[in-house]
């Protein structure tokens, strides 16, 4: 029952193999952040430039993060962020594109 009271680090889900992956975790976190910004800014058509650029950056970081990921947790977070970034990018382009 010792595992019930053991404190787990918040990144233990991402580092499920017991090793540290600072670069891969950073790509997963940045992809998630860019995806959230892109999908939230997609709600307002006037923010199409912000949504388009952050979505494009999220797609690129998510693709590279998938390429270098080491654990299933990193892949899961990256795919969720990548999907959100893609939705934000496509809606931003539909509302006006990358330029004002």
ABEGO torsion letter per residue (X at the ends): XAAAABBBBAAAAABAAGBBBAAAAAAAAAAAAAAAAAAAAAABAAAAAAAAAAAAAAAAAAAAAAAABABAAAAAAAAAAAAAAAAAAAAAAAAGEABX
